[in-house]
Amino acid sequence: MNTVAIVDYGMGNLRSVAKAIEHVAPQARVRVTSDPAEVAAADRVVVPGQGAMPDCMRELDARGLRPAVIAAAHDKPFLGICIGLQMLFESSEEGGVAGLGVLPGRVRRFPHELMVAPDGSRLKVPHMGWNEVFCTPGSENFRAAPRGGQVVLGAARRTT
């Protein structure tokens, strides 16, 4: 049986994530855990999160989860949600903190001057919810989405 560890470092929407994983993988054993040994033993790892990068990194370290999360991101199927994904990068301009360094790059805010819709209206950042997708020609992003297709987004940062 596959085990999915949902990492509890005190900063996440754990119940919602656990219920979603149970729904899409009913055969899996889903465990919400703050135990590094359980994270290391799991077949798959999910790191959800919400909050500010400095707080999330501090809480991850306070629970001794950093080595287990880094190893999991390198060695097994891994899903980082929101700040759980951002923490994988080298650094963040939010609080000027170092990330886990699994992925190259720096997490930054979207530039205000680029937050303009095709009709000239200002785009709201952070953006949460369903929206139409317009891709740059040749872009690999959302390539499976039909032109003008609807996707759910939650974005306030980008990487460089």
N, C-alpha and C positions, 0 to 999 in steps of 0.2 A: 504494500500500500504506500502510495506517495504521501510524504509529510510536507506540509506547507507551513513554514514558520512566519508569522506576522510579528515583526519586531516592535516590541513595546518599549519605547524610550521616554514615555511620558508626554509625547507631543503628537498625538495622531487621532484619527477617526477610526479607531481599532474595530469597534463593533460593526460599523458599516462595511469595512474592508473584509472582515471575517465572513460576514453574511454573503457578500458578493462572491467571494472565493468558494464558499460552500455551495452556492447556487450553480456556479459554472463548472465545479469539479466535485460533484457529490461523493465520488469514490475516495477523495483525498481526506487525510486526517489534518485538519486545520488547527494550529496551535498559536494562540497569542502568547508571546513569551518575552521576558526580559533576561532570560538565561542564555549567556553566550554559548554554552555547551549545546543547548537545544537548537540554537541557530546553526551551529556548526554541523549538527547531526541531521538537520532537515534536508530533504531532497530539493526543495525550492524555497526561496526567501522573498518576502515582500516587506519593503520599508515604506510605510505610509508617513504622512506628516502634515502638520500645519503649524504655522508660527514663523518666527524669525530665525534665520540661519544661526546667529550666535547662540541663541537659546537651545536650538536643536542639537548643535554640535556639543555644547556643554553637557546636555542631558545624556547624549549617546556615550560620551566619555565617562560620565559619572557612574554609569551602569556597567562599564567595562565592555561595551558592545563593539567598539571600533574595530578591533582585529577580526572578530567574527563576521561583521558586515563586509569589511574589505575582502576577506577570503571568499565569502559567498558571492560577492559581485564578480570576482574573478573566475570562480570554479563551478557555478551552478546556475540554473535558470533563476533570474533575479528581476524583480519589478520594483522600481522606485516610483512612488506616487508623490507628486507635488514636491515638497521640500525633501522628501526621501530620494528623489532623483537629483535635485540640485546639490545635495550633500556629496554626491559622487564626484563632482568636479574639483579642480584644484583649489579654487577660491571663490569668494563671493564679495561683491562690493557692499552687500548688506552687512554692516558691522565690520567689514574688513577682515573677516575670519578665513582661515584655511579650511578647505573641505577635506574629503577623504583621499583625494588624488587618484581615484580609480580612472577617471576620464580627464583628458586634457582640456583646459579652458577655464574661463572665469564666468561666473553667473552675474549678469548685469541687468539693469532696468532697460525696458524698451525706450529708445530715444523719443522724447516728446514730439519732436518735429516729424517723425515718421508715423505717428499714430493718427493717420487721416484715412478715412474710407474713400472708396472710388468716387462717391458723390461729393467729397470735400468736407463732410462732417467729421468732427473729432471722434476718435475711438476711445472708449472707456478702458482704463487700465488701473487695477486688474480687471480682466474680463472673465466673467463666469457665465456659462450658459450655452444654449444652442445658437449657432450662427451659420451663415452662408460662407462657403470657402471659395476663394478666388486665388488660384495658384499662378505663380510666375511661369510663363512658358518654359518648358524644359525642366522644371523643378521636380524633384523626387518626392517632395512633401505632399502627402495626401493624394498620391497618384491614383489610388483606387476610388477616390471620391468623384462622383460625377460633377461636371461643371455646375457651380451654384448649389452643390449638394450641402446638406445640413450635417454638422458634426457638433458634439458637445466639447466645449473648450473651457479650460481654467488656466489662464496665463497672466503672469505679471512680470516674468523675467525671460531672458534669452541668454545664450552662451556665446562667447567669442574666443 
